Amino acid sequence: MDADRWLNGQERALAEGTWLDPSRSAILLADWAETWLPTRSDLRPTSRARLESVVRLHVVPAFGDRRLASIGNAEVRAWVGRMVDSGMSAASVRKAVFALRGMLDAAVADRRLSVNPATSVPLPTEKATEQRFLSSEEAFTLAEAVPTEYRALVLLGAFAGLRWGELAGLRRSRVDVLRSRVTVAETATQVSGKVAFGEPKTARSRRVVPVARSVMREVEAHLAEHVDPGPDALLFTAAQGGPLWRMTFWRQVWEPALRRAGLEGLRVHDLRHSFVSIMVAAGANPKEVSTWAGHSSVAFTLDRYGHLYDDHSDDVADRLDLLLSARRGAPAEVRSLG
């Protein structure tokens, strides 16, 4: 009777087109990972390198010797619990689970699995990191503390909002001194011990940013003194020439400058936060800030930086009171105010 039920189920699955060949789900996860990773052509080089690292360090050690069909949801949940108990950060745990989930999604699409056991798994919540903003005075103080060949880098980070990769990939031809504009059209990334140049992070990251003329004068002086004459010359290079390396810059330039300026703990990316703060203080609206910063959307800008804009709740409440008073037959002078 059980055999008949099984056979009927198999025949029904065949008729419905949902039947899966059991031999295809017998592949080991480690072997499937080697097949799957090269297909992620949608990723930027840095993202692919990060994914490969997560798979190698966390996913394969946990499930690499298991057949795809043998991995269950309860085991994935237990794995998440072990990572959390070991003290791994929430962000790292989430990246590991997302890597496994993506890998098994591909197995479902390839008709190796009927369901993905890594879905519906509770994940730890990432704690929001406190943003740090420099005032314009502090930004100039930091610019004074770095070697002169990197002064313009600090200023473009704080007053043009360029990301590290955008600063490291910025070329002479992208700086329009007369119009006081900088075009972000290329970014530098470090992958497998090399610096590669490519398209910006997203389509919105490719942008033209207006720069204060006082800052552009600093950039113009930098171009004259520290940048080769060719249009493709990088604005900022390593001390011995060639592209900037982030960790080398951090160790040799950034940290000593922070100590001199009394700004210990500041990240290079905090210059970008400072840019948004300074633009808001200068009266830029959310659409302008979103465009110039290269954010994914205005909604992202407001979600991340909305607290920087003035809260007009009290004004709104007062206007509502006037409106309600007018509707209830308040004196004419009150109604006129409404």
Rosetta silent file (secondary structure, phi, psi, omega in degrees, C-alpha in Angstrom):
SEQUENCE: MDADRWLNGQERALAEGTWLDPSRSAILLADWAETWLPTRSDLRPTSRARLESVVRLHVVPAFGDRRLASIGNAEVRAWVGRMVDSGMSAASVRKAVFALRGMLDAAVADRRLSVNPATSVPLPTEKATEQRFLSSEEAFTLAEAVPTEYRALVLLGAFAGLRWGELAGLRRSRVDVLRSRVTVAETATQVSGKVAFGEPKTARSRRVVPVARSVMREVEAHLAEHVDPGPDALLFTAAQGGPLWRMTFWRQVWEPALRRAGLEGLRVHDLRHSFVSIMVAAGANPKEVSTWAGHSSVAFTLDRYGHLYDDHSDDVADRLDLLLSARRGAPAEVRSLG
SCORE:     score description
SCORE:     0.000 S_00000001
   1 L     0.000  -45.281  177.688    0.000    0.000    0.000 S_00000001
   2 H   -62.276  -39.735  179.821    2.809    2.422    0.884 S_00000001
   3 H   -64.006  -40.537  178.176    4.574    1.540   -2.337 S_00000001
   4 H   -63.011  -41.468  178.554    1.408    2.240   -4.323 S_00000001
   5 H   -62.130  -44.128 -179.896    1.033    5.633   -2.642 S_00000001
   6 H   -61.071  -45.734 -178.408    4.673    6.468   -3.430 S_00000001
   7 H   -63.678  -41.809  178.322    4.258    5.367   -7.042 S_00000001
   8 H   -61.772  -40.646  178.186    1.059    7.380   -7.426 S_00000001
   9 H   -63.091  -41.208  179.420    2.832   10.448   -6.020 S_00000001
  10 H   -66.214  -42.159  179.977    5.719   10.024   -8.447 S_00000001
  11 H   -66.551  -37.300  178.214    3.381    9.586  -11.408 S_00000001
  12 H   -65.865  -41.079  178.087    1.376   12.641  -10.363 S_00000001
  13 H   -63.901  -38.860  177.324    4.561   14.703  -10.085 S_00000001
  14 H   -63.065  -43.232 -178.802    5.619   13.531  -13.533 S_00000001
  15 H   -66.431  -35.177 -178.581    2.254   14.498  -14.991 S_00000001
  16 H   -85.675   -7.320 -179.159    2.344   17.918  -13.312 S_00000001
  17 L    77.640   19.073 -178.785    5.948   18.573  -14.311 S_00000001
  18 L  -107.556    3.990 -177.884    7.096   18.861  -10.679 S_00000001
  19 L   -70.385  137.773  177.929    9.045   15.603  -10.476 S_00000001
  20 L  -117.099  137.647  178.110   12.690   15.952   -9.451 S_00000001
  21 L   -74.365  115.773 -177.559   15.426   13.466  -10.221 S_00000001
  22 H   -57.730  -27.542 -177.852   16.782   12.370   -6.793 S_00000001
  23 H   -67.937  -25.335 -178.700   20.266   11.922   -8.206 S_00000001
  24 H   -75.347  -24.875  177.917   20.515   15.646   -8.932 S_00000001
  25 H   -90.471    3.141 -179.916   20.021   16.570   -5.268 S_00000001
  26 H   -85.499   -4.033 -179.569   22.716   14.094   -4.199 S_00000001
  27 L   -66.253  141.404  178.332   25.505   16.542   -5.094 S_00000001
  28 E   -70.623  146.364 -178.850   27.584   17.729   -2.142 S_00000001
  29 H   -60.476  -37.157  179.292   27.100   21.361   -1.183 S_00000001
  30 H   -60.811  -39.543  178.790   30.844   22.044   -1.558 S_00000001
  31 H   -70.666  -38.287  178.193   30.680   20.818   -5.163 S_00000001
  32 H   -65.172  -36.537  178.695   27.520   22.805   -5.818 S_00000001
  33 H   -61.249  -41.238  179.146   29.227   25.924   -4.430 S_00000001
  34 H   -65.754  -30.682  177.552   32.042   25.544   -6.962 S_00000001
  35 H   -76.769  -37.452 -172.681   29.452   25.285   -9.715 S_00000001
  36 H   -78.779  -42.320 -173.771   27.338   28.168   -8.453 S_00000001
  37 H   -56.246  -44.865 -179.363   29.898   30.855   -7.595 S_00000001
  38 H   -64.014  -16.882 -179.234   31.187   31.395  -11.174 S_00000001
  39 H   -81.827   -7.233 -177.604   27.597   32.043  -12.317 S_00000001
  40 L   -81.670   61.274 -179.571   27.281   35.176  -10.156 S_00000001
  41 L   -74.228   -6.094  179.447   28.169   37.471  -13.037 S_00000001
  42 L   -80.497   -9.001 -173.920   25.753   40.061  -11.606 S_00000001
  43 L   -93.590  146.962  171.009   28.181   40.960   -8.825 S_00000001
  44 L   -71.285  157.296 -176.678   30.858   43.621   -8.813 S_00000001
  45 H   -52.749  -42.342 -179.461   34.398   42.258   -8.269 S_00000001
  46 H   -67.464  -38.645  179.280   34.503   43.324   -4.622 S_00000001
  47 H   -66.697  -39.331  178.721   31.081   41.819   -3.914 S_00000001
  48 H   -66.306  -42.048  178.879   32.055   38.549   -5.565 S_00000001
  49 H   -62.274  -38.436  178.593   35.296   38.363   -3.579 S_00000001
  50 H   -66.378  -41.861  179.116   33.329   38.999   -0.368 S_00000001
  51 H   -63.573  -44.870  179.002   30.804   36.293   -1.254 S_00000001
  52 H   -59.399  -38.698  178.867   33.544   33.775   -2.030 S_00000001
  53 H   -65.691  -43.222  179.848   35.137   34.517    1.327 S_00000001
  54 H   -63.044  -43.548  179.552   31.853   34.023    3.213 S_00000001
  55 H   -63.165  -43.324 -177.864   31.192   30.715    1.444 S_00000001
  56 H   -67.893  -40.041 -173.112   34.726   29.477    2.128 S_00000001
  57 H   -86.697  -28.578 -171.320   34.860   30.528    5.786 S_00000001
  58 H  -123.584  -43.598 -173.469   31.308   29.843    6.980 S_00000001
  59 H   -77.937  -51.964 -177.896   29.048   27.947    4.592 S_00000001
  60 H   -62.955  -42.719  176.607   31.301   25.152    3.345 S_00000001
  61 H   -58.815  -30.007 -178.054   32.693   24.275    6.814 S_00000001
  62 H   -84.630  -38.696 -171.943   29.102   23.865    8.069 S_00000001
  63 H  -131.281    4.717 -172.742   27.454   22.055    5.147 S_00000001
  64 L   -58.836  -32.818 -178.033   30.137   21.322    2.547 S_00000001
  65 L   -93.733   12.617 -178.840   30.120   17.539    3.066 S_00000001
  66 L  -103.772  142.492  172.142   26.328   17.304    2.999 S_00000001
  67 E   -70.427  147.230 -176.978   24.162   16.373    0.045 S_00000001
  68 H   -55.104  -43.399 -175.692   21.772   19.159   -0.910 S_00000001
  69 H   -67.659  -17.546 -175.273   18.712   17.022   -0.222 S_00000001
  70 H   -90.198   -6.582 -177.963   19.889   16.201    3.304 S_00000001
  71 L   -85.092  125.815 -178.197   20.013   19.812    4.565 S_00000001
  72 L  -112.708  161.947 -179.408   16.946   20.736    6.615 S_00000001
  73 H   -61.062  -39.798 -179.423   15.500   23.987    7.868 S_00000001
  74 H   -62.537  -35.885  179.125   16.038   22.997   11.506 S_00000001
  75 H   -69.024  -37.166  177.560   19.737   22.453   10.832 S_00000001
  76 H   -65.178  -41.726  177.021   20.064   25.873    9.229 S_00000001
  77 H   -60.875  -42.570  179.316   18.373   27.428   12.265 S_00000001
  78 H   -64.618  -37.173  177.436   20.759   25.580   14.578 S_00000001
  79 H   -63.115  -43.432  176.687   23.716   26.807   12.508 S_00000001
  80 H   -59.483  -44.148  179.350   22.519   30.391   12.871 S_00000001
  81 H   -60.315  -40.222  178.964   22.236   29.864   16.626 S_00000001
  82 H   -65.080  -40.553  179.733   25.798   28.566   16.835 S_00000001
  83 H   -64.948  -42.033  178.969   27.157   31.543   14.920 S_00000001
  84 H   -64.179  -44.045 -178.919   25.307   33.988   17.171 S_00000001
  85 H   -65.399  -26.770 -179.553   26.483   32.171   20.326 S_00000001
  86 L   -75.960   -7.379 -179.750   30.078   32.282   19.090 S_00000001
  87 L    94.681    5.520  177.907   29.959   36.082   19.159 S_00000001
  88 L   -63.629  141.570 -178.604   29.825   36.602   15.403 S_00000001
  89 L   -65.105  154.181  179.055   28.328   39.972   14.495 S_00000001
  90 H   -58.712  -39.252 -179.610   24.759   40.127   13.246 S_00000001
  91 H   -62.769  -41.361 -179.763   25.968   41.484    9.903 S_00000001
  92 H   -68.608  -39.794  177.396   28.339   38.527    9.417 S_00000001
  93 H   -61.501  -45.641 -178.701   25.668   35.994   10.372 S_00000001
  94 H   -62.942  -41.289  179.084   23.228   37.520    7.915 S_00000001
  95 H   -62.976  -39.405  179.333   25.805   37.484    5.095 S_00000001
  96 H   -64.535  -44.745 -179.421   26.512   33.799    5.740 S_00000001
  97 H   -67.286  -40.818  178.824   22.821   32.869    5.669 S_00000001
  98 H   -62.273  -36.364  178.107   22.184   34.992    2.564 S_00000001
  99 H   -64.689  -46.906  178.249   25.060   33.201    0.819 S_00000001
 100 H   -62.988  -42.466 -178.688   23.608   29.770    1.675 S_00000001
 101 H   -62.181  -43.772  179.324   20.112   30.928    0.732 S_00000001
 102 H   -64.045  -39.304  179.342   21.265   32.223   -2.642 S_00000001
 103 H   -63.417  -43.411 -178.798   23.128   29.020   -3.341 S_00000001
 104 H   -76.942  -27.530  171.492   20.083   26.874   -2.532 S_00000001
 105 H   -59.317  -41.095  178.581   17.743   29.187   -4.465 S_00000001
 106 H   -65.525  -35.097  177.531   19.843   28.362   -7.502 S_00000001
 107 H   -66.459  -36.782  175.729   19.483   24.658   -6.693 S_00000001
 108 H   -65.193  -45.244 -179.966   15.694   25.061   -6.632 S_00000001
 109 H   -62.984  -29.957 -179.481   15.802   26.911   -9.961 S_00000001
 110 L   -88.121    8.242  178.648   17.972   24.099  -11.378 S_00000001
 111 L    59.370   38.253  171.927   15.376   21.555  -10.225 S_00000001
 112 L   -98.047  -26.547  177.542   17.721   19.944   -7.741 S_00000001
 113 L  -132.112  150.545  176.662   15.527   20.862   -4.773 S_00000001
 114 L   -88.164  -30.960  178.396   11.796   21.442   -4.451 S_00000001
 115 L  -137.358  159.192  178.964   12.123   23.941   -1.567 S_00000001
 116 L   -98.307  113.401 -178.603   14.930   26.041   -0.087 S_00000001
 117 L   -70.637   -7.816 -179.461   15.642   24.968    3.535 S_00000001
 118 L   -93.921    3.617  174.626   17.403   28.294    4.225 S_00000001
 119 L   -88.422  164.567 -179.575   14.218   30.342    3.911 S_00000001
 120 L    55.222   42.548  177.264   12.033   31.246    6.905 S_00000001
 121 L  -111.506  120.089  178.650   15.071   31.295    9.176 S_00000001
 122 L   -61.821  135.711 -178.002   15.059   33.941   11.955 S_00000001
 123 L  -121.877  148.049  177.438   18.090   36.206   11.691 S_00000001
 124 L   -66.437  149.959 -179.466   19.693   38.559   14.229 S_00000001
 125 L   -89.274  133.624  177.281   19.012   42.251   13.748 S_00000001
 126 L   -73.659  134.740  176.557   21.895   44.527   12.878 S_00000001
 127 L   -79.698  133.313  179.411   22.383   47.346   15.325 S_00000001
 128 L   -67.536  128.094  178.271   22.347   50.766   13.725 S_00000001
 129 L   -82.546  141.443 -179.497   25.761   52.386   13.977 S_00000001
 130 L   -72.592  128.657 -179.622   25.843   55.959   15.185 S_00000001
 131 L   -77.837  145.175  178.645   26.744   58.325   12.397 S_00000001
 132 L  -117.185  130.682 -177.316   29.545   60.786   12.941 S_00000001
 133 L  -120.931  136.787  172.287   29.471   64.190   11.297 S_00000001
 134 L   -95.655  144.108  168.986   32.216   66.754   10.975 S_00000001
 135 L   -75.634  166.691  178.143   31.477   70.447   10.900 S_00000001
 136 H   -61.543  -35.145  178.607   32.991   72.388    8.025 S_00000001
 137 H   -65.009  -42.558  179.079   35.598   73.751   10.461 S_00000001
 138 H   -66.185  -35.560  178.257   36.577   70.240   11.568 S_00000001
 139 H   -63.038  -42.307  177.761   36.823   69.118    7.945 S_00000001
 140 H   -68.481  -34.753  176.765   39.311   71.900    7.204 S_00000001
 141 H   -61.796  -43.787  178.182   41.212   71.060   10.386 S_00000001
 142 H   -66.041  -39.407  178.344   41.579   67.467    9.211 S_00000001
 143 H   -61.530  -33.234  177.036   42.598   68.632    5.730 S_00000001
 144 H   -72.035  -25.380 -174.568   45.381   70.651    7.345 S_00000001
 145 H   -83.887  -20.311  179.456   46.542   67.601    9.302 S_00000001
 146 L   -86.013  161.080  173.506   47.105   65.287    6.314 S_00000001
 147 L   -55.704  150.529 -172.904   50.103   65.598    3.974 S_00000001
 148 H   -57.424  -29.967 -178.297   49.549   68.285    1.357 S_00000001
 149 H   -72.667   -8.382  178.590   49.110   65.756   -1.455 S_00000001
 150 H  -117.974    6.270  178.396   45.991   64.409    0.272 S_00000001
 151 H   -60.287  -44.839 -179.525   44.442   67.677    1.424 S_00000001
 152 H   -65.731  -29.208  177.618   42.149   67.795   -1.616 S_00000001
 153 H   -62.587  -46.116  178.703   41.074   64.198   -0.957 S_00000001
 154 H   -62.877  -42.168 -177.254   39.708   65.150    2.474 S_00000001
 155 H   -67.595  -39.149  178.233   37.988   68.224    1.058 S_00000001
 156 H   -71.540  -29.307  175.190   36.325   66.319   -1.791 S_00000001
 157 H   -68.949  -43.536 -175.805   35.179   63.671    0.664 S_00000001
 158 H   -82.514  -29.131 -174.134   33.653   66.203    3.056 S_00000001
 159 H  -115.824    0.646  172.980   32.348   68.768    0.543 S_00000001
 160 H  -129.765   -9.709  173.265   31.531   66.597   -2.498 S_00000001
 161 L    72.311   24.101 -179.148   30.541   63.352   -0.774 S_00000001
 162 L   -74.789  138.521  174.138   32.719   61.028   -2.843 S_00000001
 163 L   -70.117  166.757  179.907   33.136   57.463   -1.580 S_00000001
 164 H   -56.781  -49.722 -178.492   36.614   56.043   -1.011 S_00000001
 165 H   -62.633  -32.192  178.301   36.596   54.115   -4.303 S_00000001
 166 H   -71.811  -35.838  175.561   35.380   57.205   -6.157 S_00000001
 167 H   -68.121  -44.377 -178.481   38.199   59.290   -4.681 S_00000001
 168 H   -67.992  -23.508 -179.192   40.788   56.622   -5.470 S_00000001
 169 L  -102.583    4.955 -176.514   39.484   56.355   -9.049 S_00000001
 170 L   -73.220  133.324 -177.680   39.060   60.074   -9.766 S_00000001
 171 E  -117.019  161.122 -176.734   40.973   61.320  -12.825 S_00000001
 172 H   -54.579  -41.652 -175.288   41.994   64.785  -14.024 S_00000001
 173 H   -66.008  -14.811 -178.064   39.496   64.791  -16.911 S_00000001
 174 H   -90.345    0.578 -179.576   36.612   64.407  -14.444 S_00000001
 175 E  -107.546  118.296  178.180   37.311   67.726  -12.720 S_00000001
 176 E  -105.135   96.093 -175.450   35.745   70.814  -14.320 S_00000001
 177 L   -66.691  -40.613 -175.804   37.476   73.724  -12.618 S_00000001
 178 L   -64.557  -42.181 -179.616   35.654   76.440  -14.589 S_00000001
 179 L   -90.867   -4.182 -179.211   32.166   75.133  -13.766 S_00000001
 180 L    56.241   55.998 -179.611   33.239   73.915  -10.316 S_00000001
 181 E  -132.552  150.539  171.869   31.951   70.399  -10.930 S_00000001
 182 E  -124.834  129.012  178.270   33.278   66.884  -10.357 S_00000001
 183 E   -99.443  124.458  176.728   31.972   63.975  -12.450 S_00000001
 184 E   -96.117  108.118 -176.105   31.881   60.583  -10.777 S_00000001
 185 L  -132.738   -1.522 -176.606   32.203   58.045  -13.586 S_00000001
 186 L  -152.909  151.035  178.136   34.701   55.489  -12.304 S_00000001
 187 E  -137.466  149.427  178.904   35.591   53.752   -9.070 S_00000001
 188 E  -103.733  133.346  178.255   38.641   51.872   -7.831 S_00000001
 189 E  -130.311  148.787  178.698   38.230   48.535   -6.050 S_00000001
 190 E  -102.701  119.256 -178.096   40.742   46.169   -4.471 S_00000001
 191 E  -138.452  125.348  174.741   40.303   42.548   -5.512 S_00000001
 192 L    52.541   44.678  175.466   42.741   39.667   -5.062 S_00000001
 193 L    77.654   12.689  179.184   45.719   41.910   -4.350 S_00000001
 194 E  -133.141  156.372  174.158   45.092   44.261   -7.265 S_00000001
 195 E  -101.647  122.303 -179.733   43.353   47.587   -7.795 S_00000001
 196 E  -114.264  146.906  179.371   40.754   47.455  -10.561 S_00000001
 197 E  -111.902  134.860 -178.821   38.891   50.379  -12.130 S_00000001
 198 E  -157.984 -166.438 -179.048   35.296   50.064  -13.245 S_00000001
 199 L   -65.547  154.211  176.359   31.806   51.515  -13.253 S_00000001
 200 L   -60.663  172.158 -173.860   30.460   53.182  -10.097 S_00000001
 201 L   -54.462  -46.125  179.034   28.505   51.235   -7.502 S_00000001
 202 L  -140.472  174.114  177.661   25.080   51.854   -9.100 S_00000001
 203 H   -61.888  -37.523  179.315   23.602   53.825  -11.983 S_00000001
 204 H   -73.278  -17.712  177.275   22.718   56.641   -9.565 S_00000001
 205 H   -71.195  -23.324  174.921   26.297   56.648   -8.295 S_00000001
 206 L   -78.654  114.347 -168.646   27.340   58.002  -11.689 S_00000001
 207 E  -158.385  169.022  173.801   26.708   61.707  -11.182 S_00000001
 208 E  -115.653  125.350 -174.478   27.916   65.296  -11.451 S_00000001
 209 E  -113.667  124.410  173.742   28.525   67.006   -8.112 S_00000001
 210 E   -71.618  142.205 -177.742   28.728   70.796   -7.655 S_00000001
 211 L  -124.286  137.448  177.121   31.677   71.848   -5.524 S_00000001
 212 L   -54.845  139.450 -175.357   32.074   75.050   -3.536 S_00000001
 213 H   -64.314  -31.736  177.090   34.394   77.388   -5.430 S_00000001
 214 H   -65.192  -35.992  176.532   36.633   77.816   -2.392 S_00000001
 215 H   -72.213  -39.383 -179.844   37.100   74.031   -2.333 S_00000001
 216 H   -64.010  -31.645  175.867   37.626   73.897   -6.080 S_00000001
 217 H   -63.176  -37.040  175.771   40.474   76.399   -5.755 S_00000001
 218 H   -65.066  -41.163  179.639   42.147   73.917   -3.411 S_00000001
 219 H   -66.246  -40.059  178.759   41.563   71.151   -5.963 S_00000001
 220 H   -61.529  -42.202  177.159   42.963   73.331   -8.749 S_00000001
 221 H   -63.731  -38.008  177.756   46.133   73.914   -6.723 S_00000001
 222 H   -63.714  -41.990  178.738   46.369   70.168   -6.128 S_00000001
 223 H   -60.076  -41.223 -177.429   46.067   69.502   -9.867 S_00000001
 224 H   -70.589  -33.866 -171.888   48.893   71.908  -10.611 S_00000001
 225 H   -97.647  -31.154 -169.012   51.249   70.605   -7.938 S_00000001
 226 H  -123.620   -3.804 -173.025   50.577   66.886   -7.525 S_00000001
 227 L  -116.718  136.448  177.339   48.828   65.475  -10.627 S_00000001
 228 L   -62.253  155.456 -172.407   50.389   64.424  -13.925 S_00000001
 229 L   -71.805  -22.334 -175.705   49.237   66.465  -16.952 S_00000001
 230 L   -64.535  150.230 -178.295   47.440   63.686  -18.869 S_00000001
 231 L   -63.506  -26.113 -178.257   43.610   63.565  -18.797 S_00000001
 232 L   -92.842    4.975 -178.945   43.641   60.032  -17.370 S_00000001
 233 L   -65.574  135.592  177.586   46.035   60.883  -14.535 S_00000001
 234 E   -71.295  140.243  178.222   44.733   59.885  -11.105 S_00000001
 235 L   -69.575  -35.111 -175.817   44.188   62.777   -8.707 S_00000001
 236 L  -129.509  127.447 -178.257   45.414   60.764   -5.726 S_00000001
 237 L  -130.184  168.073  176.751   48.151   58.150   -5.781 S_00000001
 238 L   -68.494  164.962 -177.359   50.227   56.181   -3.312 S_00000001
 239 L   -58.428  -36.171  179.912   53.430   57.706   -1.947 S_00000001
 240 L   -94.221   10.573 -177.775   55.517   55.605   -4.361 S_00000001
 241 L    94.920  167.327 -178.880   53.105   56.143   -7.226 S_00000001
 242 L    85.314  174.919 -176.252   50.303   53.965   -8.520 S_00000001
 243 L   -63.587  154.654  176.740   46.746   53.611   -7.201 S_00000001
 244 L   -71.545  142.299  171.049   45.895   54.190   -3.558 S_00000001
 245 L  -109.441  129.280 -171.340   45.551   51.191   -1.247 S_00000001
 246 H   -59.406  -50.766 -175.990   42.944   51.690    1.436 S_00000001
 247 H   -68.466  -36.196  176.837   44.700   49.992    4.368 S_00000001
 248 H   -64.665  -42.634  177.358   48.065   51.522    3.505 S_00000001
 249 H   -62.298  -43.495 -179.507   46.464   54.950    3.339 S_00000001
 250 H   -58.742  -47.447 -174.266   44.695   54.302    6.643 S_00000001
 251 H   -73.326  -43.704 -171.835   47.881   53.257    8.415 S_00000001
 252 H   -89.661  -26.795 -173.229   50.349   55.734    6.937 S_00000001
 253 H  -118.052  -53.064 -168.522   48.190   58.828    6.376 S_00000001
 254 H   -68.271  -54.788 -176.066   44.754   58.690    7.949 S_00000001
 255 H   -62.560  -43.581  176.011   45.390   57.547   11.520 S_00000001
 256 H   -60.971  -36.874  178.569   48.369   59.900   12.107 S_00000001
 257 H   -66.914  -39.304  178.597   46.287   62.805   10.746 S_00000001
 258 H   -61.409  -40.912  179.357   43.383   61.952   13.047 S_00000001
 259 H   -64.443  -42.283 -179.868   45.701   62.059   16.064 S_00000001
 260 H   -65.733  -34.437 -177.351   47.094   65.427   15.017 S_00000001
 261 H   -88.445   -6.997 -177.436   43.585   66.817   14.470 S_00000001
 262 L    70.385   35.000 -177.325   42.122   65.320   17.646 S_00000001
 263 L  -124.257   38.689 -176.886   39.525   63.334   15.678 S_00000001
 264 L   -54.567  143.912  177.731   40.453   59.760   16.623 S_00000001
 265 L    90.677   -7.494 -179.980   38.058   57.049   15.528 S_00000001
 266 L   -72.861  135.905  174.701   36.814   58.858   12.411 S_00000001
 267 L   -94.602  157.962  175.246   36.400   56.684    9.327 S_00000001
 268 L   -59.923  -37.520 -179.365   37.043   57.854    5.779 S_00000001
 269 L   -65.526  -21.576  178.244   33.362   57.110    5.069 S_00000001
 270 H   -66.889  -20.434  173.382   32.381   59.576    7.797 S_00000001
 271 H   -61.483  -36.617  179.878   33.501   62.330    5.429 S_00000001
 272 H   -68.645  -41.458  173.682   30.548   61.300    3.266 S_00000001
 273 H   -59.233  -40.930 -178.973   28.170   61.551    6.229 S_00000001
 274 H   -63.478  -37.821  177.843   29.629   64.980    6.897 S_00000001
 275 H   -57.235  -46.666  179.968   28.933   66.029    3.313 S_00000001
 276 H   -61.190  -45.661 -179.688   25.226   65.272    3.751 S_00000001
 277 H   -60.190  -43.466 -178.485   25.127   67.166    7.050 S_00000001
 278 H   -67.866  -39.111  178.230   26.888   70.180    5.532 S_00000001
 279 H   -64.934  -40.531  178.225   24.597   70.170    2.474 S_00000001
 280 H   -63.338  -43.824  179.058   21.497   70.064    4.678 S_00000001
 281 H   -62.792  -28.989  179.657   22.858   72.949    6.757 S_00000001
 282 L   -82.032   -2.206  176.709   23.433   74.868    3.506 S_00000001
 283 L    98.516    8.410  179.190   19.751   74.466    2.607 S_00000001
 284 L   -69.424  136.949  179.331   19.902   71.605    0.095 S_00000001
 285 L   -82.688  167.484 -176.583   16.613   69.715   -0.154 S_00000001
 286 H   -57.471  -36.519  179.025   16.422   65.880    0.068 S_00000001
 287 H   -63.631  -44.498  179.573   16.231   65.467   -3.722 S_00000001
 288 H   -64.294  -45.445  179.874   19.414   67.483   -4.233 S_00000001
 289 H   -60.790  -44.479 -179.285   21.253   65.659   -1.458 S_00000001
 290 H   -60.858  -42.706 -179.160   20.152   62.283   -2.830 S_00000001
 291 H   -67.286  -48.148 -175.797   21.308   63.170   -6.346 S_00000001
 292 H   -71.348  -30.553  178.769   24.671   64.626   -5.367 S_00000001
 293 H   -82.832  -14.179 -179.170   25.462   61.857   -2.895 S_00000001
 294 L    73.759   31.268  177.594   24.497   59.165   -5.408 S_00000001
 295 L   -71.202  159.702 -177.759   22.016   57.509   -3.053 S_00000001
 296 L   -66.471  -28.659 -179.383   19.751   54.771   -4.364 S_00000001
 297 L  -165.511  164.633  174.467   16.640   56.919   -3.777 S_00000001
 298 H   -65.435  -33.821  178.637   15.310   59.988   -1.994 S_00000001
 299 H   -59.782  -41.051  177.658   13.580   57.581    0.398 S_00000001
 300 H   -62.460  -42.895 -179.971   16.988   56.212    1.423 S_00000001
 301 H   -59.642  -46.705 -179.047   18.266   59.741    2.026 S_00000001
 302 H   -68.323  -37.055  179.524   15.321   60.610    4.236 S_00000001
 303 H   -66.295  -37.432 -175.689   15.463   57.309    6.091 S_00000001
 304 H   -86.907  -35.050 -171.438   19.176   57.704    6.810 S_00000001
 305 H  -127.024   11.416 -177.529   19.465   61.458    7.251 S_00000001
 306 H   -58.399  -28.553 -178.256   15.943   62.732    7.803 S_00000001
 307 H   -67.384  -14.946 -179.865   16.787   63.682   11.382 S_00000001
 308 H   -78.048  -19.855 -179.854   19.120   66.388   10.051 S_00000001
 309 L   -82.941  148.723 -178.449   16.220   68.345    8.609 S_00000001
 310 L   -61.080  140.335  176.680   14.334   70.779   10.861 S_00000001
 311 L   -90.350  115.833 -178.462   11.267   69.385   12.565 S_00000001
 312 L  -101.655   24.893 -176.668    8.289   71.636   11.795 S_00000001
 313 H   -59.186  -40.368 -179.197    5.824   69.617   13.872 S_00000001
 314 H   -63.536  -41.910  178.666    5.038   72.556   16.164 S_00000001
 315 H   -62.074  -41.089  179.973    4.270   74.813   13.189 S_00000001
 316 H   -63.088  -43.693  179.602    1.987   72.167   11.708 S_00000001
 317 H   -60.542  -41.134  179.626    0.135   71.776   15.020 S_00000001
 318 H   -64.661  -41.357  179.867   -0.403   75.548   15.227 S_00000001
 319 H   -66.783  -36.201  176.784   -1.741   75.695   11.679 S_00000001
 320 H   -64.296  -41.824  177.594   -4.105   72.816   12.398 S_00000001
 321 H   -58.956  -43.358  179.085   -5.427   74.640   15.471 S_00000001
 322 H   -63.212  -40.384  179.688   -6.118   77.736   13.358 S_00000001
 323 H   -63.948  -45.468 -179.129   -7.885   75.639   10.745 S_00000001
 324 H   -66.301  -37.404  177.828  -10.069   73.905   13.329 S_00000001
 325 H   -62.640  -41.037 -179.991  -10.894   77.207   15.031 S_00000001
 326 H   -63.796  -40.281 -178.968  -12.032   78.662   11.726 S_00000001
 327 H   -69.102  -23.521 -179.469  -14.310   75.687   11.031 S_00000001
 328 L   -92.027    8.434  176.364  -15.947   76.080   14.454 S_00000001
 329 L    85.438   36.634  177.487  -16.894   79.696   13.822 S_00000001
 330 L   -68.007  167.315  177.579  -14.006   81.495   15.453 S_00000001
 331 L   -53.360  154.843 -174.341  -13.744   85.295   15.059 S_00000001
 332 H   -58.486  -39.237 -177.863  -13.069   86.566   11.591 S_00000001
 333 H   -64.401  -31.034  176.940   -9.535   87.642   12.362 S_00000001
 334 H   -72.234  -41.227  179.150   -8.710   84.084   13.438 S_00000001
 335 H   -62.298  -35.979  179.721  -10.390   82.657   10.344 S_00000001
 336 H   -64.940  -34.940  176.867   -8.349   84.967    8.168 S_00000001
 337 H   -64.898  -37.808  178.627   -5.179   83.620    9.715 S_00000001
 338 L   -64.719    0.000    0.000   -6.309   80.113    8.855 S_00000001
